[in-house]
Amino acid sequence: MQFKKIVGQDAIKQRLINSVNENRVSHAQLFLGPGGSGGLPLAVAYAQYLSCEDKQPDDSCGVCSSCRKYQKLVHPDLHFSYPFFAKHKDDTAITFIEQWREAFLTNPYLSLDTWREYLDAENKQANINIAECHQIIKKLSFKPFESAYKILILWLPEYLDKEGNALLKIIEEPQPNTLFLLVAQNQDQILNTILSRTQLIKIPQLGYSEIKSHLVAHYNQTEEAAAEIAYLCNGNLSEALAMLQEGNNGYHGLFVSWLRLCFANKGLEVMTFVEQASKMGRENQKNFLRYGINFMRECCLVLSGAGSLVHLPAQELETAQKMSKVLDLSMAQEVIAELEKAHYHVERNANPKILFLDVSLQIIKILNLTIRQGRTPYMPN
């Protein structure tokens, strides 16, 4: 993995490169950033740069023996640890290393849900168990084989329970030229004893324009399709790539049409929508509801007089501005609350027909307050 293949994060890349060139490499570092921001690929690219035999000013060379092994994740001085779904108490990360390599090489921005699919984990609980902690200690007790450094990348240390305390001594007093690179998303869930022993590197959320440009340049998306996905994924490139697999479904038109039907209280047509939504598939249903939540939040900004903070494509911004003449802030917030509850229940496999019928009835109830308040019963296209 080279830095140039990572979306955005230019300041973080330069900081990591400078730490190597200035010989300021900390033996334990925590890459902390929201899901889909690039913490894992940054850690791998950093490790590759450290081990590169012909370092360039701004990246690893990509062609030396070390880089070629890193690009296949088979370098003998590169080790991974990650949550897994143990079938036996003696399972460790090495049990699932082939699946891990395939998952990362397919999508370096993988999420825990994506990783779960590779392991066919069903509803098992992810964990980094005590057997894995002992395996880490064993692997890192040896000197590097080929490179200057032996490197362990530990993805999602949040899943280290109290067993993680077994790693404290080796984290605090590692073998010479041994590095720990932890990649986390939630600082509050990491053991304080581990957190206090690492150097923190905060990774910001990716920007809307960065994701949009990446989708246009590398995934042949139109400007409009990329803009909708970039808006919907809320800075999470992993979510954006998952949406690409589902396809761009034009959520804006469908969502506004649904609101108009609810606003006009057209029962039979609402039932037609419920039938359509129930057949969309769970991931599309989640994305549709997530789009609705985000869109209504942007409407709240318009209603609050903070239009300069709204980040919507032109057509959707025009719709939001029209809707601000029909809705008030409390109604928009109530609609958001209903959509969030629906999203929660879709994730937990609720019956889609019952779910979308219920949320439709709740939105009808909320939106028809405008009629009782004497407003014009019109919902813009």
N, C-alpha and C positions, 0 to 999 in steps of 0.2 A: 504494500500500500504506500503510495507516494502522496505527499502533501498536495500536489497539484490536482489530484483526483477528488479531493475533499471540497465540498461546497462551502464557500465563504470562510469565515473564521480566520481571516488573514492576520489579525493581530495576535491570535493565539499561536498560529503557525510560526510567526517571526519570533515570538517569545521562546518557544521550544527550541528553535534553531539556535538562537542566541545563547541559550543555556548550555548547549553542547559546545559551541565555538568558544565560549568564555570559560569553559570547564567549571560550570556551576550546576552540575547535574545532581539533584537530590535523590537519595536512595529510595525514598517512598513518596509518591506523588498521587494526589487524588484529583482526577478529572471529573468535575461536578457540573452537570448541565441537564436541562430538561430532555425528555425523550426525543429522539430524532434530530438533535442538534449537532451530533457528530463526535461525541466523546470517544466512542470505541474506535472508529477509523483514525482519529487523531492519535490515540495511544499506539495503535499499530504502526502508523506512519512515523511517529516519534521513535519507536523501537527500531524500525528499519533504518532510520537516519543514523541512530547511534551505532548500529552495527555495519553500516555501509563502508565498503573498502575504498570508495572514491567519492567522498562527500562533495556535493556541489554547493555553491553559496546559498541556494534557496531550497534544496531538496536532495534526497538520495539519488544516486546515479541511475538506479533501476536496472542495471545490466551486469553488475559484478556478481560473483558467486553468492554472496550473502543476500543481496537484493532478490535474486532469482528464487532463493529458498524462502525468503519472506513472502514473496508474492504467492507462493503456494502454501504458506503457513507451516512449512516443514523444517524450519531452521532448528538445529538441535539446542540452541540457547534461547529459544523462544517458547514459553510455556503459557498455557491459558488455564484459568479457573472460572467457573460460571455456575449459575444455578442449574440444577437438573432435577429430574423426577425419578428418584431412585426406585428400582424394582427390587434391589437387594441391599442389605445394610452395608456391604463392602463396595458398592458402586462408587466410582470417583469420576472426575471430569474426563480422564483418559478413556473411560468406557465409551464415551460419546464423542470422541475427538473427530471421527470421520464425519458425523452429522454436523459438528460444529464448523469444521472447515468448509463443508458444502454450504451451510447457512450463511457464513460470513462472506465467502467469495461470491455468493449470489447477490447478497445485499448487505454491505457493511453497516448499514443503518438499521439492522434488524432490531425488533422489539421482543419482549418476552413472549408475547402472543405468537409471533412468527416462529420463535425458537420452540415453543410448545408444539407447533405443528410438525416440526422436523422430528420430534421425539415421540409423536403419537401419544401425548401425555394424558389426554382426556381431562379429567377433573382433578388430577393429582396436584399436590402442593409442591411448588418449587422450593429448593433448599440447597445450601452448601453444607454438607454434613461433616461430622468429625473425621470420618475416613478421608475425605478430601483435604481437610486441614493437615492431617498427618502426611498425606501424599505431597502436599506443597512443601512441608518441612524437609521431607526426604529429597525431593527434586532439587531444592535450593541449597542443599548441604554440599554439593559438588562444585568444583570450579568450572568456569566457562570452557566449552570445548573448542570453539572456533573464534568467537568474537571477543571483543574487549569486555562485554557485559553479558551476564545471564539475566534474562528479563522475564518476569511473571506479570501478565495482564489479568487482573481479577475483575471480571465484569459483574456489576450489581452486588457489591459487598453488603447491600441492605439485607440480603438473604443469608448472611452469616448470623446465626443465632449466638448464644453464649459460647458455643464451641469455638467461635472466632478468637476468643482470648488465648487459645493455644498458639496463635500466630504472633502474639505480641513480642516475644523474645526475638524471633527471627526478623520481624519487621524493624525492631529497634536496634538490633545488633546483627545485621546480616553478614554473610560472607563477603569478602572484598569483591567489588565490581558486580554486585547483585542488586537489581532494581525491582521495586514493586510499583506497578502502575495500576491504581484502582480507578474504575470507571463507574460512577454512581449518578443517580438521578434525584435522590431524596436524602439530603444531609441528615435530617432528623431521625432517619431509620438506621443510620450507621452506628455501630458500637462506639461510644465516646472514647474508649480506650484505644481504638484503632484510629479514629478521627484525629486525636491529639498527636499522633505520631507521623502524620503525613503533611506534605506541603500542598496547599490547596491551589488548584487551577480552575477558576470559574469560567465555564463555557456558556456564552449567551445564546439565547434562542435565535434561530435563523430568521432573517427578514423575509417579508412577503416578496420583495423584488428578487431576492436571491433564489428562492424556490421557484418562482415563476420563470426566471431566465433559465434555470437548470432544466426545467421540464420542457421548455421550448427548444433548447439547444441539444439536449441529449435523448429526449423521448418523443420528438416529432409532434408535440402538442401545438395546437393553434394558440394564438394569444388569448382568445376568449376562454378556451378550455383550461389552459394553464393558470389563468387569473382566478377562475373559480376554484380550482383545486388548491392553489396557493392560499387563497382566502380561507377555504374550508379547513385546511390542515392546521392552521394556527401555529405556524413555525415548526411543525414536526415533519421532517422529510420522510420519516418512516411511514407516517400516516398518508402522506402524499403519494408515495409509491404504491401503497396498498390500494389507494383509490384508483390508480391507473389500471390495476389488474381488474377492478370492477367495471372500469369504463366510465367515461364522463356522461352523466345521465341528465344534464340540464335541470338541476334541482331548483334553480330560481323560478322558472316558469311553473313547475309543478307545485312548489310551495305557495306561491302567490295565488295560484288558481284555487288551491285548497282553502286558503284564508277567505277568498271571495265567496266560495260555496258556504263556508261556515258563517260568514257575515250575513249572507242573504238567507241563511237557514233553509237551504235547499236539501231537504232530507234524502230524496231519492238519488240526487247527484252525489251527495256525500257518501252514500252507500256504494256507489260506483267507484269513487275514489278509494274507499276502504278495501274493496276487492282488489283494485290495482296495487295499492300499497302492500297488501298482504302477500302478493306474489313477487315482490321486488328482491327477495333474498335478505338475509339478516344483515350482511355488511352494507348493502345499499340502503336498507331501512335506517341503520345507525348513521350513515353518512347524510341521508336526507334530513333526519332529525337534528344532527349536528349543524348542518347548514342552516336550518330554521332557527336554531338557538343563536348562532352567530349573527345571522341577518337581523333578528329581532333586537339583539344587543346594539347593533349599529343604529337601528331605528331609535333606540333609547337615547343614544348620543344626539341624534337629530332633535328629538323631543326636548332634550335638556339644553339645547342651544349650543352644543359643542360640535357643530357640523364640521369644523376644521379638523377634528380628530377622526372623522369617519374615513374608512379605507375600503371603498367599494368600487367595482367597475362602474362605468358611466351609467349603463342601463339600470343596474341595481340601485345606484345612488338616486336616480330619478324616481324609482319606485318608492324608496324609503322616504324621500321628501314628500311624495304625495300621501303616503300612509300617515305621516305626521299630522296631516290635516284631519284625519279620521280617528286616530287612536290618541289616548292620553298615556302618560308614563306608567301609571299604575296598571292599566290594562295590558300594556306591552310586557310588563314584568310578570303579570299573571300568566300570560301566554308562554313566556320563557319557562316559568316554573313547571307548567304542564308538559312542555316539550322535554325538559330535563328528566322528569319522572318517566316519560315514555321511553327515552333513551336508556335509562337505567333498567327498565323492564325488558327492553329488546335484548340487551346484553345478557339477561338471565332467562332468555328463551320463552318469554311470554307468548301466548297465542296471538299472532299478529292481527287477526280479524277483530278479536275482542279489544285488543290494545288500541288500534287505530280508530275503532268506533268510539271507544270511551274518550280518547283525547279529543276527537272531533266534537263530541257532545259538550265537553268541558270548554272548548274554544268557542263553540256557538254561544254558550252561556255567557262567556266573558265579553265577546265582541258585540253581542246584542244589547249590552248596556248602553251603547251609543244611541240606539233607537229610542230607548226610554229617556235618554238625556236630550232628545230632540235633534240629534245630528243627522246629516244626510247619509242614508244607508248605501254608501258607495265604496267599493274597494278597487283601487287602481289596478290596471294591467301590469 
